[in-house]
C-alpha cells in the first residue's frame, strides 16, 4: 500500500521479520532469526487490488491485502473480472485489520451512513481499498451511486473539499489513527459516524469474515467516545505454488517474533483465522505445531 497505510506498515514488519541474508551472523536463539538466505522488501503500491493482480502474474511472491478484496480476487469478481478467478490464492496468516472511518463536519446534520442519500461522498482513489470496501458498505445502508454522488481522488484533497463544503462525508478504510485524518482533525472539527445496527449486521452476514469493532474514544481530536464500526481482516497471502517448506519457514519466522512486535500494527493472535481464504499447507503445518506445543492461541 501507500507509505503510512496499515498495509505498508505491516509489509515493513513482515519484511524485517523474515530477513536473514546470506553471510549474516547467526541470530540469537532467543530472538528473531528470519529465514536463512532471505531478504524481504516492502514495496509501495496503490493497495490490495494492485497487490493481488501482481501476485497472480508472479511479479511479487507475497502481499498484504484486505480480506474482502482477497475474496473478490478468489472469485474473479469486481476489479478482478477481466483476469478471472485467482483460484491458487492462499493465506499465510491473518496479521491485522483495517476499519471503516466515516468523517463528517462536526456541525453536519448527518448522523448515520443512511443519511448520505443525495449527498456527495468522497471515497479516496477509485482503485484503492477504501473505495472498494466503502461501496458495498454504503449499499448496505441503502446508499448507492444512484442515490448519492461518489467522488474519487486522493484523501488530502477530499479533506479540503470537506472543509469547503464540496463534499459531505469522507469514507476511509485503514488502521487507526490514520495520519492524514488525524492531521485533518487537528485543524477542522469533525465527527465520525457509527457503522452499526441492522444494516451493518446485514453486511457482516453477507461477508462473515467482516467483524464488529470500535474506534476508541480519543483516537482523533474532538472524538470523546468510542465509535462502533466494522473491521476488515488483513491477510498475508501467497500463491499455492509457493513451496510448502518455504511457506512454513516464512510463517514460523513471523510467529516467532510476533510477541516482540512493538509498533502495535501486527496482530498474530488470530493468525490462523484466514477466511475467506484457505490456509497455505505450509502455514497450516506451522499452526498445527504451534497449537500442539501450546506456544500460543490462534483464536
C-alpha positions in Angstrom: 0.0 0.0 0.0 0.9 3.7 0.2 3.5 4.9 2.7 1.7 5.4 6.0 -1.1 2.9 5.3 -1.6 -0.1 7.5 -0.8 -2.4 4.6 2.6 -0.8 4.1 3.3 -0.8 7.9 2.6 -4.5 8.1 4.6 -5.2 4.9 7.6 -3.5 6.5 7.1 -5.6 9.7 6.9 -8.8 7.7 9.9 -7.9 5.5 12.1 -7.1 8.5 11.0 -10.3 10.3 11.7 -12.7 7.5 15.1 -11.2 6.5 18.3 -13.1 7.3 20.6 -12.5 4.3 23.4 -14.8 3.2 26.5 -14.2 5.3 24.6 -12.7 8.2 25.8 -13.6 11.7 24.0 -16.3 13.5 21.0 -14.9 15.3 20.3 -15.1 19.0 18.3 -18.3 19.5 16.0 -16.3 21.8 15.5 -13.5 19.2 14.2 -13.1 15.7 16.1 -15.2 13.2 14.3 -14.6 9.9 14.6 -17.2 7.1 18.2 -18.1 6.3 19.3 -16.7 2.9 16.2 -14.5 2.5 15.8 -10.7 2.2 12.3 -9.2 2.5 11.5 -5.9 0.9 8.4 -3.8 1.5 7.1 -2.2 -1.8 4.7 0.7 -2.2 1.6 0.1 -4.3 -1.9 1.5 -4.7 -3.3 -1.1 -2.4 -4.8 -4.6 -2.3 -6.1 -4.7 -5.9 -2.7 -4.0 -7.4 -1.1 -6.4 -4.9 -3.4 -9.2 -5.9 -3.0 -8.7 -9.6 0.8 -8.6 -9.4 0.8 -11.6 -7.1 -1.3 -13.5 -9.6 1.1 -12.7 -12.5 4.1 -13.7 -10.5 5.7 -10.2 -10.2 5.8 -10.5 -6.4 6.0 -13.5 -4.1 3.6 -12.4 -1.3 1.4 -9.5 -0.3 -0.7 -7.9 2.5 -4.3 -7.5 1.4 -7.8 -6.8 2.7 -9.9 -9.9 3.1 -12.8 -8.5 1.1 -10.6 -7.9 -1.9 -9.0 -11.3 -1.5 -12.5 -12.7 -1.7 -13.1 -10.8 -4.9 -9.8 -12.0 -6.4 -10.5 -15.6 -5.5 -13.9 -15.4 -7.1 -12.9 -13.3 -10.1 -15.4 -10.5 -9.3 -15.4 -6.7 -9.3 -12.0 -5.4 -10.2 -10.8 -9.0 -11.0 -13.4 -9.9 -13.6 -11.1 -9.4 -16.6 -8.5 -11.8 -15.3 -10.8 -14.4 -13.9 -10.7 -16.2 -10.6 -7.4 -16.4 -8.7 -8.0 -20.0 -7.6 -4.5 -20.5 -6.3 -4.7 -17.6 -3.8 -3.8 -18.8 -0.3 -3.3 -17.2 3.1 -0.2 -17.4 5.1 -1.6 -15.7 8.1 -4.1 -13.1 9.3 -1.9 -10.3 10.7 -4.1 -7.3 11.4 -7.2 -5.4 10.3 -8.5 -2.1 9.0 -11.8 -0.4 9.8 -14.3 1.9 8.2 -14.0 5.5 9.3 -16.6 7.9 8.0 -15.9 11.6 8.8 -18.3 14.5 8.5 -18.1 18.1 9.8 -18.9 18.4 13.5 -22.0 20.6 12.8 -23.3 18.3 10.0 -26.9 17.0 10.4 -25.8 13.6 9.1 -26.0 11.1 11.9 -25.8 7.7 10.0 -24.5 6.4 6.7 -28.1 6.1 5.7 -28.4 9.9 5.9 -25.9 10.2 2.9 -28.7 9.9 0.4 -28.5 12.8 -2.0 -25.1 13.8 -0.6 -21.6 14.0 -2.1 -19.3 11.4 -0.6 -15.5 11.1 -1.1 -14.2 7.5 -1.2 -10.5 8.0 -1.9 -8.7 6.8 -5.1 -11.0 4.9 -7.4 -8.9 1.7 -7.4 -8.0 2.0 -3.8 -9.0 -0.2 -0.9 -11.2 2.4 0.8 -13.4 2.8 -2.3 -13.7 -0.9 -2.9 -14.8 -1.5 0.7 -16.9 1.7 1.0 -19.3 0.9 -1.9 -20.8 -2.3 -0.5 -20.7 -0.9 3.0 -22.8 2.1 1.9 -25.0 -0.1 -0.2 -25.9 -2.0 2.9 -27.3 1.3 4.3 -29.2 2.0 1.0 -26.6 4.4 -0.4 -25.6 3.6 -4.0 -24.1 5.6 -6.8 -27.7 6.3 -8.0 -28.7 7.7 -4.6 -25.5 9.7 -3.8 -22.7 11.3 -5.7 -19.5 9.3 -5.2 -16.3 11.2 -5.9 -12.8 9.8 -6.1 -9.3 11.2 -5.6 -6.5 11.5 -3.0 -7.6 11.9 0.6 -5.8 15.2 1.3 -7.9 16.8 -1.4 -11.0 15.1 -0.1 -10.5 16.5 3.4 -10.0 20.0 1.9 -13.3 19.6 0.0 -15.0 18.5 3.3 -13.8 21.8 4.9 -15.1 23.8 1.9 -18.4 22.0 1.8 -17.8 20.5 -1.6 -18.3 17.0 -0.1 -20.5 16.0 2.8 -18.5 12.9 4.1 -15.2 11.1 3.5 -15.1 7.4 3.8 -11.7 6.0 4.8 -10.8 2.3 5.4 -7.5 1.9 7.1 -6.0 1.3 10.5 -6.4 4.0 13.2 -5.3 6.6 13.9 -4.8 7.3 10.3 -2.1 10.0 9.9 -3.9 12.2 7.3 -7.2 12.0 9.2 -5.5 12.8 12.5 -3.8 15.8 11.0 -7.1 17.0 9.5 -8.9 16.7 12.8 -6.3 19.0 14.4 -7.4 21.8 12.2 -11.1 21.1 11.4 -13.8 19.9 13.8 -15.1 16.6 12.6 -17.3 13.7 13.8 -17.1 10.0 13.0 -20.4 8.2 12.0 -21.3 5.0 13.8 -21.3 2.0 11.4 -23.7 -0.3 13.3 -27.2 -1.5 13.6 -29.2 -3.8 11.3 -27.5 -2.6 8.1 -24.0 -3.3 9.4 -25.2 -6.7 10.6 -26.6 -7.5 7.1 -23.2 -6.6 5.6 -21.4 -8.9 8.1 -23.9 -11.7 7.4 -23.2 -11.4 3.7 -19.4 -11.2 4.3 -18.9 -13.2 7.5 -15.2 -12.5 7.7 -16.0 -8.9 8.4 -16.1 -8.1 12.2 -17.7 -5.6 14.5 -15.2 -3.2 16.1 -15.0 0.3 17.5 -12.6 3.2 17.3 -11.6 4.1 20.9 -12.5 7.5 22.3 -9.7 10.0 21.9 -8.3 8.4 18.7 -8.9 11.7 17.0 -9.2 15.2 18.3 -12.8 16.0 19.2 -13.8 12.3 19.5 -14.5 11.8 23.2 -16.4 8.5 22.9 -15.8 5.1 21.2 -17.4 4.9 17.7 -18.8 1.5 16.6 -17.7 0.4 13.1 -16.8 -2.7 11.1 -13.3 -4.1 10.6 -11.8 -6.0 7.7 -9.1 -8.6 8.3 -5.7 -8.0 6.7 -4.2 -11.2 5.3 -0.6 -12.1 4.3 -1.1 -14.0 1.1 0.8 -16.0 -1.4 0.2 -18.4 -4.3 -0.5 -22.1 -3.7 2.6 -22.6 -5.9 4.8 -21.3 -3.0 6.9 -24.2 -1.8 5.4 -25.7 1.4 8.8 -25.7 3.3 9.3 -22.0 2.4 5.7 -21.1 3.4 6.3 -22.9 6.7 9.6 -21.0 7.3 8.0 -17.7 6.5 5.1 -18.0 8.9 7.4 -19.5 11.6 9.7 -16.5 11.3 6.8 -14.1 11.8 5.2 -16.1 14.5 8.4 -16.4 16.5 8.8 -12.6 16.6 5.1 -11.6 16.9 5.4 -11.3 20.7 8.3 -8.9 20.4 6.4 -6.6 17.9 6.3 -3.2 19.4 4.7 -1.0 16.8 1.2 -2.0 17.6 0.3 -2.9 14.0 1.0 -6.6 13.9 -1.7 -8.8 15.5 -0.8 -12.5 15.3 -3.4 -13.6 17.8 -5.8 -14.7 15.1 -3.2 -15.7 12.6 -4.9 -19.0 11.6 -8.4 -17.4 11.1 -7.9 -16.6 7.4 -11.4 -16.6 6.0 -12.3 -16.2 3.2 -9.1 -17.9 2.0 -7.8 -21.4 2.6 -4.5 -21.5 4.6 -1.4 -22.5 2.6 -0.5 -26.1 3.6 3.0 -25.0 4.7 1.5 -22.3 7.0 -1.1 -24.9 8.3 1.7 -27.2 9.4 3.2 -24.4 11.4 -0.1 -23.5 13.1 -0.7 -27.2 14.0 2.7 -27.5 15.5 2.2 -24.2 17.4 -1.0 -25.4 18.9 0.4 -28.8 19.8 3.2 -27.1 21.6 0.9 -24.8 23.4 3.0 -21.8 22.4 0.2 -19.5 21.6 -3.5 -19.5 20.7 -4.7 -18.7 17.2 -8.2 -18.0 18.4 
